[in-house]
Amino acid sequence: MSKILYTAKATAEGGREGNVKTDSNTLDLDLAMPSSLGGEDKEGATNPEELFAAGYAACFDSALQLAASQAKKEISSRVSSEVSIGKQSDGLGLSAKLHVEVKGATQEEAEELVSKAHKLCPYSKATRGNMDVEIETNAV
């Protein structure tokens, strides 16, 4: 990286059954292992997969807006993200599915913008070649 523009800082204690807090004090969240992974679904607690899904959805939607701006196309969009954890040959791994809704574009235009956003998004760049990412695009 040639120039760092921003650094987020967070600290976790207690792993998946602990707490995560950002240095800015914006987030201070209890963590709990989902029941499907052998934990208890504690009300008000989150997990790393939910946090990753939220970050990916927000980052991808921002990249999509940038792609539309560069194409001089006015759209509105909504991105929902699913992040899954599961078994793979070398242990546990992650996969993601993005559901992208684009208003103000044809299906073909929406798919072009989403493809460009996938190239621009830092989360997509970080995951490329490291985990399966499926993208569903719908012009609405």
CORZI-V621597 format. One line per field, one symbol per residue. ss: DSSP state (H for helix, E for strand, L for the rest). burial: + if it has 24 or more other ideal C-beta (glycine too) atoms within 12 Angstrom, else -. A space follows every 10 residues. Layout:
ss = ???
burial = ???
This chain:
ss = LLLLLLLLLE EEELHHHLEE EELLLLLEEE ELLLHHHLLL LLLLLELHHH HHHHHHHHHH HHHHHHHHHH LLLLLEEEEE EEEEEEEELL EEEEEEEEEE EEELLLHHHH HHHHHHHHHH LHHHHHHLLL LEEEEEEEEL
burial = ---------- -----+---+ --------+- ++-------- ----++++++ +++++++-++ +-+++-++-- --+-+-+-+- +++++----- ---+++++++ ++--+---++ -+++++++-+ +-++--+--- +-+-+-+-+-
